[in-house]
C-alpha cells in the first residue's frame, strides 16, 4: 500500500512539474523581471489600479449605487494593472536582449497570428556575426537584419536572389534593426511590420511558405554562440497568462 501511494505521489509531482508554473507564479516572475529595469513598477501599478477603481466608485456615487459599481470596478482595476505590467515586461525583455546577436529574431517571435517566422537566421556572416532573419505574412516577405546596413547588404542581396528564384512576384521588405541611422530599434520592429500594406491573402501566404521550404537545404549552419530560440521572450508571461 505504501509503495502504491508513493508511486501516485510521484506521478502527481511529475504532472505538476510538466505543467510548469501556474498563473500567479508566472505573474510573480514577470513582476520580478520587470522590477529589475523599472524599480517603481509597484507604485505605477498601484496608481493606475487605484485611479480606475476610484473612477468606478465616483460613478457609483453619482448613480447612487456605489457598492455595486465598486465591485464591478475591482476586476477592471486589476485588468488595467495586468495590461500595464505586460507592456512594461515586454519593454524590459527587449531591453535585456538588445545588442545581443539574435535579438531581432527574438523580437519576431512576439508576432501574433498571420505571420510565419523562420526560427533560425536565413543568412549569416560567420566572420562579422551579421545575420538576416525572415518572416512571412500578408505584406509579403520581411527580412530583418542585424549589423551595419552597408555591411549586411550583401547578405540581403543574396537572400533576395534566392527568394526571386522561388517566389519572383512576392514583395520583399527589409528592416535593419539597431539604434543607428537608417535602423529600427528592437521594440519598433514588430509595430513597423504591422504597418506594412497587406498584399497577399492568407491562402497565398501558406502556399508561399510551402514553396519556401525548398530553400531549407541551402541554409548555412548557425555559428556557435547564436541561438535565437533561447533568447525568445516568454509571450505567455508577458501577457500574464
Beta strands, then each sheet from edge to edge (+ up, - down):
strand 1: 116-117
strand 2: 123-125
strand 3: 130-137
strand 4: 140-146
strand 5: 172-177
sheet 1: 1+ 3- 2+
sheet 2: 1+ 3- 4+ 5+
end
